[in-house]
Amino acid sequence: MESNKAPKIVKISKGTVVSDKMDKTVVVRVDTLKKHPKYLKRYTSSKKYKVHDPKNFYKEGDVVSFKSIRPISKDKKWKVIY
């Protein structure tokens, strides 16, 4: 029997830990460089993600990679790889 399901897409991102105050969770800031469509000036845009860190290993200032997973809570849909 053939399955018509599409393969699961796993997105991997890289960012800097900005907070490690929660248990088993770190807040990671991802910076992206964008270009204004009219004025062509480059600027930095940032977004924060709540990432699952089961061993509380990563601290503020660490650079981590994380991937998308099934939702763990309302905001946590990511897990630290390394």
N, C-alpha and C positions, 0 to 999 in steps of 0.2 A: 504494500500500500504506500503510495507516494504522499509526502507531506508538502502542502503548498505554503508553509510558513516561510517568511523571509528570514534570512540569517540575522541574529541579534547583533546590533551595532554597539560596540563598546567605544566610548569616547575617552581618550586619555588627555589630561591637561597637566600643566606644570605651574606651580606658584609658590608664594612665600607664606609661611605660617605667621599670622598676625595675632592670634589668641589661642591659648591652650588651657583656659580656665575651666572648661567643661570636662566632665568625666567621659572618656572614650570618644571625644570629639575635638577637632581642631578647626579653626576658621582660617581658610586659605584665601589669599588675595591673588588674583590672576590679572596681570597687566597686559593690555594689547595696544599696539600702535596703530592708530587710524589716521586717515587723511581726509580733511574737509573737502566735500565735493566741489564747492565753488572757489574757495580761497586756496586750496591745495596745501594748507599748512598741516603739518603732522602734529598729532597730540596723543597723549596717553589716556586710555580709558581703563578703568579697573572694575572688577566684580569680585564679590566675596562668596565663597562656598563653605558650607558646613560639611566637613569630611570626617568619616568614621575612622578612628585610630584606636583599635581594640586594646593595645598594650600601653597606651599613654606614653609612647616613646618619643614623639616629636615635640620640640619646644619652640618658642617664639623665635623667629628669624631663620629657621631651617627652610631649605628649598625642598619641596616634595612633589612627587608625581602622583596623580590619583586618577581612578577610572570610574565610570558610571556603573552602578549596580542597582538591584531592586531597592525600592524605598525602605529604609529602616525606620524613619519617622517622618513627620510632616516636612521637614527641611533637609534631612540627610538622605541623599541619593547617590553619594560618592564614597569611595573607600581608598585609603592610602595604599599605594603600591610600594614605594620606597622614597 
